[in-house]
C-alpha cells in the first residue's frame, strides 16, 4: 500500500527534496505552499513519476483553507499516514530592536500554523488509530542563538507543543517526532540576515555573526542530504523523538545535554565569532 504523506512548505528547499525522494519511492504526496511558482514546478516534476499527488497554493495562516485542504486529501486518498509540518520562517535581529508586530507573524506561521495543520489531520489518524506527526523544528529549539531570540522562541514553542501533545495522541497509535536541523545549504538564512542600522550598539557583533553563519552554511549539508534524514524519520517504523540532520548537530546536541552552562555558552560564542 502506498504511503500517503502530507507536507507543508514543500515548494523549495528541504520540503521539495523530501517530496521528490518520497515520490520517487512510490509515496503519494499531498502538500501546500504560498510559493505558487515553485509549487507549479514541483508539481510538473512529480507528475512525471509514480504515485498520485495533490499540491495546492495555500497560506498556513488560512485556517479555513487548511480544513478544506484536509477534506480534499481525505476524499482523494481515504487516509493520511504521515503529516510533515515543514512550513516556517526565520527571524533575525537584536531583541531590543525587534518589531514585535513582525515577530507576531513569525509566531503565527511557525507555531500556530504548525498547530493548525496537526490539529486538522489528527481526527482521521485517531479514528484509524494509526499515523505519524513529524515536525521540523531547529537546533535553536533547544540551543538558543544570539540575534535569533524570536526565531528561537518560536522553535522552543514548537517543541513544547509537540512534546505535550505526544502524551495525548500516543494512546491512539499516533507517533510523534521532531527534526532539528542546524545550518542547511539553502536560501533560508539569506532571507533574514539583515544588519542592524548604523548607530545600533549591536551592529558590529551582528555583522560578525552573519559572516560566520554564512561561512557555516557554505560547508553545511545541502537540502537533499538533510531531506534524506527526514525521509528516514518518515519511513521508520519507530522513529526517535529527537532527530538531527547531520553529525555536527548531533554532536552539539550531546554537548548541550552534558556540559555546564558556562562552558556551553563559551563554545557557542566562539563558534559564532562573537565572544
Secondary structure, DSSP 8 states (H G I E B T S, - for coil): ---EEEEES-SSHHHHHHHHHHHHTT-EEEEEES-HHHHHHHHHHHHTSSS--EEEE--TT-HHHHHHHHHHHHHHHS--SEEEE-------S-GGG--HHHHHHHHIIIIIIHHHHHHHHHHHHHHHT-EEEEEE--GGGTS--TT-HHHHHHHHHHHHHHHHHHHHHGGGTEEEEEE-----BSSTGGGT-----TT-TTHHHHHHHHHHHHHHHHTS-BHHHHHHHHHHHHH-TT--SEE-SSHHHHHHHHHHHHS-HHHHHHHHHHHTT--
